[in-house]
Amino acid sequence: MRKVTNELIIQTAELLLATDDDVTLAKIGHELNITHAALYKHFKNKDDLWTAVLKQWFSREIIAKITTPPAATPATVALKAWLWQLVNAKKTTYNTNPRMFALNTQYIDDRPLVLREVLQPAYLEINRIMGYETGGTAKAEAIMAALTVFMLPTFKETWNWPDYKERFDVLWELIEPGL
């Protein structure tokens, strides 16, 4: 019998969430051959588990898919390329995985503190690309805030409009001088 860990619970929950509209802790427990009550030793409640699942999913399906431009690339060029990949990774998940995208919206995007935590790797990468001090993320957060129309699910219907790239470029022209 395999040892039940937080990671195993998260993986099992994600597999179920991807295909089942009515996932319960009891179903997860059944899959793991434990009682649903045993899950509370690992997670406070269902919400806590779902948040953990979606944090990991976001990291893997959005952040980890972005490649860093070569070091020789000028900082603003590298940042624009990196941000373009980021917004397109988000757009791709919306178009290809609507179920997990909706759950991500509910458990990550609709919760500012959780979203800020999930975006920490992005903020740190922006700092690294731009050569900003690593002690804080205020500038990186401001850059990301400017991209809300390309990142927040409220605007998802606009992500497939034909002028998507043009709108991104116009926004970039506005923020680039302030970098």
C-alpha positions as CSV (number, residue, x, y, z in Angstrom):
1,M,0.0,0.0,0.0
2,R,1.4,3.4,-1.0
3,K,1.9,6.1,1.6
4,V,-0.7,8.9,1.3
5,T,1.0,12.2,1.0
6,N,-0.2,15.8,0.3
7,E,1.3,15.4,-3.2
8,L,-0.6,12.1,-3.9
9,I,-3.8,13.6,-2.6
10,I,-3.3,16.7,-4.9
11,Q,-2.6,14.5,-7.9
12,T,-5.6,12.3,-7.2
13,A,-7.9,15.3,-6.7
14,E,-6.7,16.9,-9.9
15,L,-7.3,13.8,-12.0
16,L,-10.8,13.6,-10.6
17,L,-11.5,17.3,-11.0
18,A,-10.4,17.2,-14.6
19,T,-13.3,14.8,-15.5
20,D,-15.9,14.9,-12.8
21,D,-18.3,17.7,-12.0
22,D,-19.1,16.4,-8.6
23,V,-15.8,15.5,-6.9
24,T,-16.1,15.0,-3.1
25,L,-13.6,14.3,-0.4
26,A,-15.3,10.9,-0.1
27,K,-14.5,10.2,-3.8
28,I,-10.9,11.2,-3.3
29,G,-10.7,9.0,-0.2
30,H,-12.2,6.1,-2.1
31,E,-9.6,6.5,-4.9
32,L,-6.8,6.5,-2.3
33,N,-8.3,3.7,-0.2
34,I,-8.7,5.9,2.9
35,T,-11.6,7.5,4.6
36,H,-12.5,11.1,3.7
37,A,-11.9,12.0,7.3
38,A,-8.2,10.9,6.9
39,L,-7.9,13.7,4.3
40,Y,-8.3,16.3,7.1
41,K,-4.9,15.2,8.4
42,H,-3.5,16.7,5.3
43,F,-5.9,19.6,4.4
44,K,-8.1,21.7,6.6
45,N,-11.1,21.3,4.3
46,K,-12.2,20.8,0.7
47,D,-11.5,24.5,-0.2
48,D,-7.9,24.1,1.1
49,L,-7.4,21.0,-1.0
50,W,-8.9,22.5,-4.2
51,T,-6.8,25.6,-3.7
52,A,-3.6,23.5,-3.4
53,V,-4.6,21.6,-6.6
54,L,-5.2,24.7,-8.5
55,K,-2.0,26.4,-7.3
56,Q,0.0,23.4,-8.6
57,W,-2.0,23.3,-11.8
58,F,-1.4,27.0,-12.5
59,S,2.3,26.7,-11.8
60,R,2.6,23.7,-14.2
61,E,0.2,24.8,-16.9
62,I,1.0,28.5,-17.1
63,I,4.2,29.5,-15.4
64,A,6.3,26.5,-16.2
65,K,5.4,26.7,-19.9
66,I,7.1,30.1,-20.4
67,T,10.7,30.0,-21.7
68,T,13.1,32.7,-20.6
69,P,14.7,34.6,-23.5
70,P,18.5,34.3,-23.9
71,A,20.5,36.4,-21.5
72,A,21.9,38.5,-24.4
73,T,18.5,39.8,-25.2
74,P,17.9,43.4,-24.2
75,A,15.8,43.5,-21.0
76,T,12.7,45.2,-22.4
77,V,12.7,42.9,-25.5
78,A,13.1,39.9,-23.2
79,L,10.3,41.1,-20.9
80,K,7.9,41.7,-23.7
81,A,8.5,38.2,-25.1
82,W,8.2,36.7,-21.7
83,L,4.9,38.5,-21.0
84,W,3.5,37.6,-24.4
85,Q,4.2,33.9,-23.6
86,L,2.5,34.4,-20.2
87,V,-0.7,35.9,-21.6
88,N,-0.8,33.3,-24.3
89,A,-0.4,30.4,-21.9
90,K,-3.4,31.8,-20.0
91,K,-5.3,32.2,-23.2
92,T,-4.4,28.6,-24.3
93,T,-5.7,27.1,-21.0
94,Y,-8.9,29.0,-21.4
95,N,-9.4,27.6,-24.9
96,T,-8.2,24.1,-24.3
97,N,-9.1,23.2,-20.7
98,P,-12.3,25.2,-19.8
99,R,-13.1,23.0,-16.8
100,M,-9.7,23.5,-15.1
101,F,-9.7,27.2,-16.2
102,A,-13.1,27.7,-14.5
103,L,-11.8,26.1,-11.3
104,N,-8.7,28.1,-11.5
105,T,-10.8,31.2,-11.7
106,Q,-12.8,30.2,-8.7
107,Y,-10.0,29.2,-6.4
108,I,-7.1,31.3,-7.7
109,D,-8.0,34.3,-9.8
110,D,-11.0,35.4,-7.7
111,R,-8.9,35.5,-4.5
112,P,-6.4,38.3,-4.6
113,L,-4.1,37.0,-1.9
114,V,-3.9,33.5,-3.4
115,L,-3.4,35.0,-6.9
116,R,-0.6,37.1,-5.5
117,E,1.1,34.1,-4.0
118,V,0.7,32.0,-7.2
119,L,2.2,34.9,-9.2
120,Q,5.3,35.2,-7.0
121,P,7.4,33.2,-9.5
122,A,6.3,35.5,-12.3
123,Y,7.2,38.6,-10.2
124,L,10.6,37.2,-9.5
125,E,11.2,36.4,-13.1
126,I,10.2,39.9,-14.1
127,N,12.7,41.2,-11.5
128,R,15.4,39.0,-12.9
129,I,14.8,39.9,-16.5
130,M,14.7,43.6,-15.7
131,G,17.5,43.6,-13.2
132,Y,15.2,44.9,-10.5
133,E,16.1,44.4,-6.8
134,T,15.2,41.0,-5.6
135,G,14.0,42.2,-2.2
136,G,10.6,43.4,-3.4
137,T,8.1,42.8,-6.2
138,A,6.2,46.1,-6.4
139,K,7.5,47.0,-9.9
140,A,6.8,43.5,-11.2
141,E,3.3,43.5,-9.7
142,A,2.6,46.9,-11.3
143,I,3.7,45.5,-14.7
144,M,1.4,42.5,-14.2
145,A,-1.4,44.8,-13.1
146,A,-1.2,46.6,-16.4
147,L,-1.9,43.3,-18.1
148,T,-5.1,42.5,-16.4
149,V,-7.2,42.6,-19.6
150,F,-4.9,39.7,-20.8
151,M,-4.8,37.8,-17.5
152,L,-8.0,38.1,-15.6
153,P,-10.9,35.7,-16.5
154,T,-13.3,38.6,-16.6
155,F,-11.8,39.5,-20.0
156,K,-11.5,36.0,-21.3
157,E,-14.1,36.6,-24.1
158,T,-11.7,39.2,-25.6
159,W,-8.7,36.9,-25.7
160,N,-9.8,35.4,-29.1
161,W,-10.6,38.7,-30.8
162,P,-8.6,39.3,-34.0
163,D,-7.0,42.4,-32.5
164,Y,-5.6,40.5,-29.5
165,K,-1.9,40.9,-30.5
166,E,-2.5,44.5,-31.6
167,R,-4.0,45.4,-28.2
168,F,-1.1,43.8,-26.4
169,D,1.4,45.8,-28.5
170,V,-0.5,49.0,-27.8
171,L,-0.4,48.3,-24.1
172,W,3.3,47.5,-24.3
173,E,4.0,50.8,-26.0
174,L,2.3,52.5,-23.1
175,I,4.2,50.7,-20.3
176,E,7.6,50.3,-21.9
177,P,8.8,53.9,-21.3
178,G,8.0,53.5,-17.6
179,L,10.2,50.4,-17.2
